[in-house]
Amino acid sequence: MTDKPLTKQPQKNGLLRALSAFDTALGAIEKWILIICILGMALLMSTHVVSSLLFNRGIPGTYEVTEMLIVVITFVGVSYAARHARHISMSAIYEQLGGRLRKGMLITLCVGSAALMFYFAYLSFDYVQTIYSRGRTSSSLHIPLWMVYTALPIGFTLAGVQYVLTAVRNMISRELYRNFREKEEFSDVPTEE
C-alpha cells in the first residue's frame, strides 16, 4: 500500500517542476514585453514633449505608436494579471464555501475562465487575419495593423494558459492556490470580535 504513493509522488513532482519551468518562461516573456513597451512608450512620449518644447516640432507618429503600445500592454497585461491573481473577481459565493466545494468551484472557475480566454483568442486571431487580408495600415506611419493586433490572441492565449496552470495546480495539490505559485490565504480578511 505504501508503494502507490511513492510511485505517484515523483510523477507529481516531475509534473510540477515541468509546469513551474513553463510558468517561469512565460512569466519572463510577459515581463519583458511589458517592460519594453512601457519604457518605449515613456521614452517616446518624453522625447516628443522635449522635442516640441525645444524645436517647436514633435516626433511624427508618436501618438500612433503610443496607441499601438497601449494595445500590446493591455492584452499582455491580461495574462500578467491572471498570473498574479490580480484580476477582478466576484467571490461572494466562493468565499462562503469551504473544503472540497471551495476547491471544486475554484477549479471550475479556472477552467471556465481558460475556455473563455481561448475562445477570445480564437475570435481575435480571426480578427487579425481579417485585418491582414484587408491590408490595413496605420494612418501616418503606415505600419501594418495586423502586427499590432497580434497582441490580442497572444495575450488571451497566455491568460488561458495561466488559468489552466492554476486549475492543474489545484487538481494535483492538497492546498488551494490562487495562481500557480501562491497559496490562498485569509490573513487580510477582517474578523468579528
C-alpha positions as a Markdown table, in Angstrom:
| # | Residue | x | y | z |
|---|---|---|---|---|
| 1 | Met | 0.0 | 0.0 | 0.0 |
| 2 | Thr | 2.9 | 2.4 | 0.6 |
| 3 | Asp | 4.2 | 1.6 | -3.0 |
| 4 | Lys | 1.4 | 3.6 | -4.7 |
| 5 | Pro | 2.1 | 7.0 | -3.0 |
| 6 | Leu | 5.9 | 6.5 | -3.7 |
| 7 | Thr | 5.3 | 5.9 | -7.4 |
| 8 | Lys | 2.8 | 8.8 | -7.7 |
| 9 | Gln | 4.8 | 11.3 | -5.8 |
| 10 | Pro | 7.7 | 11.6 | -8.3 |
| 11 | Gln | 5.2 | 12.0 | -11.2 |
| 12 | Lys | 3.6 | 14.9 | -9.3 |
| 13 | Asn | 6.9 | 16.4 | -8.5 |
| 14 | Gly | 8.1 | 16.0 | -12.1 |
| 15 | Leu | 4.8 | 17.5 | -13.4 |
| 16 | Leu | 5.1 | 20.4 | -11.0 |
| 17 | Arg | 8.7 | 21.0 | -12.0 |
| 18 | Ala | 7.9 | 21.0 | -15.7 |
| 19 | Leu | 4.8 | 23.2 | -15.2 |
| 20 | Ser | 6.9 | 25.5 | -13.0 |
| 21 | Ala | 9.6 | 25.8 | -15.6 |
| 22 | Phe | 7.0 | 26.5 | -18.3 |
| 23 | Asp | 5.3 | 29.1 | -16.0 |
| 24 | Thr | 8.7 | 30.8 | -15.3 |
| 25 | Ala | 9.5 | 31.0 | -19.0 |
| 26 | Leu | 6.1 | 32.5 | -19.8 |
| 27 | Gly | 6.5 | 35.0 | -16.9 |
| 28 | Ala | 9.8 | 36.1 | -18.2 |
| 29 | Ile | 8.4 | 36.7 | -21.7 |
| 30 | Glu | 5.4 | 38.6 | -20.4 |
| 31 | Lys | 7.6 | 40.7 | -18.1 |
| 32 | Trp | 10.0 | 41.7 | -20.9 |
| 33 | Ile | 7.2 | 42.5 | -23.3 |
| 34 | Leu | 5.6 | 44.8 | -20.7 |
| 35 | Ile | 9.0 | 46.3 | -19.7 |
| 36 | Ile | 10.0 | 47.1 | -23.3 |
| 37 | Cys | 6.6 | 48.5 | -24.2 |
| 38 | Ile | 6.2 | 50.7 | -21.1 |
| 39 | Leu | 9.8 | 52.0 | -21.3 |
| 40 | Gly | 9.5 | 52.5 | -25.0 |
| 41 | Met | 6.2 | 54.5 | -24.6 |
| 42 | Ala | 7.7 | 56.6 | -21.8 |
| 43 | Leu | 10.9 | 57.3 | -23.8 |
| 44 | Leu | 9.0 | 58.1 | -26.9 |
| 45 | Met | 6.4 | 60.4 | -25.2 |
| 46 | Ser | 9.2 | 62.2 | -23.2 |
| 47 | Thr | 11.3 | 62.7 | -26.3 |
| 48 | His | 8.3 | 64.0 | -28.2 |
| 49 | Val | 7.5 | 66.6 | -25.5 |
| 50 | Val | 11.1 | 67.8 | -25.2 |
| 51 | Ser | 11.3 | 68.0 | -29.0 |
| 52 | Ser | 8.1 | 70.0 | -29.1 |
| 53 | Leu | 9.4 | 72.4 | -26.5 |
| 54 | Leu | 12.9 | 72.8 | -27.9 |
| 55 | Phe | 12.3 | 72.7 | -31.6 |
| 56 | Asn | 8.6 | 73.5 | -31.9 |
| 57 | Arg | 8.2 | 70.2 | -33.6 |
| 58 | Gly | 7.4 | 66.8 | -32.1 |
| 59 | Ile | 8.2 | 63.4 | -33.4 |
| 60 | Pro | 5.8 | 62.4 | -36.2 |
| 61 | Gly | 3.7 | 59.3 | -35.4 |
| 62 | Thr | 4.2 | 59.5 | -31.7 |
| 63 | Tyr | 0.6 | 59.2 | -30.8 |
| 64 | Glu | 0.1 | 56.4 | -33.2 |
| 65 | Val | 2.9 | 54.3 | -31.8 |
| 66 | Thr | 1.8 | 55.1 | -28.3 |
| 67 | Glu | -1.7 | 53.8 | -29.1 |
| 68 | Met | -0.2 | 50.6 | -30.5 |
| 69 | Leu | 1.9 | 50.1 | -27.4 |
| 70 | Ile | -1.1 | 50.6 | -25.2 |
| 71 | Val | -2.9 | 47.8 | -27.1 |
| 72 | Val | 0.1 | 45.5 | -26.5 |
| 73 | Ile | 0.4 | 46.4 | -22.8 |
| 74 | Thr | -3.4 | 45.9 | -22.3 |
| 75 | Phe | -3.6 | 42.4 | -23.8 |
| 76 | Val | -0.3 | 41.1 | -22.5 |
| 77 | Gly | -1.3 | 42.6 | -19.2 |
| 78 | Val | -4.4 | 40.4 | -19.1 |
| 79 | Ser | -2.1 | 37.4 | -18.8 |
| 80 | Tyr | 0.1 | 39.2 | -16.3 |
| 81 | Ala | -3.0 | 39.9 | -14.1 |
| 82 | Ala | -4.1 | 36.3 | -14.3 |
| 83 | Arg | -0.6 | 35.1 | -13.4 |
| 84 | His | -0.5 | 37.2 | -10.2 |
| 85 | Ala | -4.3 | 36.7 | -9.4 |
| 86 | Arg | -4.8 | 40.4 | -9.6 |
| 87 | His | -7.9 | 40.3 | -11.7 |
| 88 | Ile | -11.4 | 41.3 | -10.8 |
| 89 | Ser | -13.4 | 38.5 | -9.2 |
| 90 | Met | -16.9 | 38.1 | -8.0 |
| 91 | Ser | -16.3 | 36.0 | -4.9 |
| 92 | Ala | -19.3 | 36.3 | -2.7 |
| 93 | Ile | -20.4 | 32.7 | -3.1 |
| 94 | Tyr | -16.9 | 31.4 | -3.3 |
| 95 | Glu | -15.8 | 32.9 | 0.0 |
| 96 | Gln | -18.7 | 31.3 | 1.8 |
| 97 | Leu | -17.6 | 27.8 | 0.7 |
| 98 | Gly | -15.0 | 25.6 | 2.3 |
| 99 | Gly | -13.2 | 22.4 | 1.8 |
| 100 | Arg | -13.9 | 20.4 | -1.4 |
| 101 | Leu | -16.7 | 22.6 | -2.5 |
| 102 | Arg | -14.4 | 25.6 | -2.5 |
| 103 | Lys | -11.7 | 23.8 | -4.3 |
| 104 | Gly | -14.2 | 22.4 | -6.8 |
| 105 | Met | -15.5 | 25.9 | -7.5 |
| 106 | Leu | -12.0 | 27.3 | -7.9 |
| 107 | Ile | -11.1 | 24.6 | -10.4 |
| 108 | Thr | -14.4 | 25.2 | -12.3 |
| 109 | Leu | -13.8 | 28.9 | -12.4 |
| 110 | Cys | -10.3 | 28.5 | -13.7 |
| 111 | Val | -11.3 | 26.0 | -16.4 |
| 112 | Gly | -14.3 | 28.3 | -17.4 |
| 113 | Ser | -12.0 | 31.3 | -17.5 |
| 114 | Ala | -9.4 | 29.4 | -19.5 |
| 115 | Ala | -12.1 | 28.3 | -22.0 |
| 116 | Leu | -13.3 | 31.9 | -22.3 |
| 117 | Met | -9.8 | 33.2 | -22.8 |
| 118 | Phe | -9.1 | 30.6 | -25.5 |
| 119 | Tyr | -12.4 | 31.5 | -27.2 |
| 120 | Phe | -11.4 | 35.2 | -27.2 |
| 121 | Ala | -8.0 | 34.2 | -28.6 |
| 122 | Tyr | -9.7 | 32.3 | -31.4 |
| 123 | Leu | -12.0 | 35.3 | -32.2 |
| 124 | Ser | -9.1 | 37.8 | -32.1 |
| 125 | Phe | -7.0 | 35.6 | -34.3 |
| 126 | Asp | -9.8 | 35.7 | -36.8 |
| 127 | Tyr | -9.9 | 39.5 | -36.4 |
| 128 | Val | -6.1 | 39.7 | -37.1 |
| 129 | Gln | -6.5 | 37.6 | -40.2 |
| 130 | Thr | -9.2 | 39.9 | -41.4 |
| 131 | Ile | -7.1 | 43.0 | -40.9 |
| 132 | Tyr | -4.2 | 41.2 | -42.6 |
| 133 | Ser | -6.3 | 40.3 | -45.6 |
| 134 | Arg | -7.6 | 43.8 | -46.0 |
| 135 | Gly | -4.1 | 45.3 | -45.8 |
| 136 | Arg | -5.0 | 47.9 | -43.2 |
| 137 | Thr | -2.2 | 50.1 | -42.0 |
| 138 | Ser | -1.9 | 53.0 | -39.5 |
| 139 | Ser | -2.7 | 56.4 | -40.9 |
| 140 | Ser | 0.6 | 58.3 | -40.6 |
| 141 | Leu | 3.3 | 55.7 | -40.3 |
| 142 | His | 1.7 | 53.0 | -42.5 |
| 143 | Ile | 2.5 | 50.2 | -40.0 |
| 144 | Pro | 0.5 | 47.1 | -40.8 |
| 145 | Leu | -2.1 | 46.9 | -38.1 |
| 146 | Trp | -2.2 | 43.1 | -38.0 |
| 147 | Met | 1.3 | 43.3 | -36.4 |
| 148 | Val | -0.1 | 45.4 | -33.5 |
| 149 | Tyr | -3.3 | 43.4 | -33.0 |
| 150 | Thr | -1.4 | 40.1 | -32.8 |
| 151 | Ala | -1.1 | 41.1 | -29.1 |
| 152 | Leu | -4.8 | 40.2 | -28.7 |
| 153 | Pro | -4.6 | 36.4 | -29.5 |
| 154 | Ile | -1.2 | 36.2 | -27.8 |
| 155 | Gly | -2.5 | 37.9 | -24.6 |
| 156 | Phe | -5.7 | 35.9 | -24.4 |
| 157 | Thr | -3.8 | 32.6 | -25.1 |
| 158 | Leu | -1.3 | 33.4 | -22.3 |
| 159 | Ala | -4.1 | 34.3 | -19.9 |
| 160 | Gly | -5.8 | 31.0 | -20.8 |
| 161 | Val | -2.6 | 29.1 | -20.1 |
| 162 | Gln | -2.4 | 30.8 | -16.7 |
| 163 | Tyr | -5.9 | 29.7 | -15.8 |
| 164 | Val | -5.1 | 26.1 | -17.0 |
| 165 | Leu | -1.9 | 26.1 | -14.9 |
| 166 | Thr | -3.9 | 27.3 | -11.8 |
| 167 | Ala | -6.5 | 24.6 | -12.4 |
| 168 | Val | -3.9 | 21.9 | -12.8 |
| 169 | Arg | -2.1 | 23.0 | -9.7 |
| 170 | Asn | -5.3 | 22.9 | -7.7 |
| 171 | Met | -6.1 | 19.4 | -9.1 |
| 172 | Ile | -2.8 | 17.9 | -8.0 |
| 173 | Ser | -2.2 | 19.7 | -4.7 |
| 174 | Arg | -4.0 | 19.4 | -1.4 |
| 175 | Glu | -3.9 | 23.1 | -0.7 |
| 176 | Leu | -5.8 | 25.9 | -2.6 |
| 177 | Tyr | -3.8 | 28.0 | -4.9 |
| 178 | Arg | -4.9 | 31.5 | -6.1 |
| 179 | Asn | -2.5 | 31.1 | -9.1 |
| 180 | Phe | 0.2 | 28.6 | -10.0 |
| 181 | Arg | 2.6 | 29.7 | -7.2 |
| 182 | Glu | 0.6 | 31.4 | -4.5 |
| 183 | Lys | -1.4 | 29.6 | -1.9 |
| 184 | Glu | -4.8 | 31.1 | -0.9 |
| 185 | Glu | -4.6 | 32.9 | 2.4 |
| 186 | Phe | -7.1 | 34.7 | 4.5 |
| 187 | Ser | -4.8 | 36.9 | 6.6 |
| 188 | Asp | -6.3 | 40.1 | 5.1 |
| 189 | Val | -9.9 | 39.2 | 6.0 |
| 190 | Pro | -11.2 | 41.1 | 9.0 |
| 191 | Thr | -12.7 | 39.0 | 11.8 |
| 192 | Glu | -15.6 | 39.9 | 14.1 |
| 193 | Glu | -14.7 | 40.4 | 17.8 |
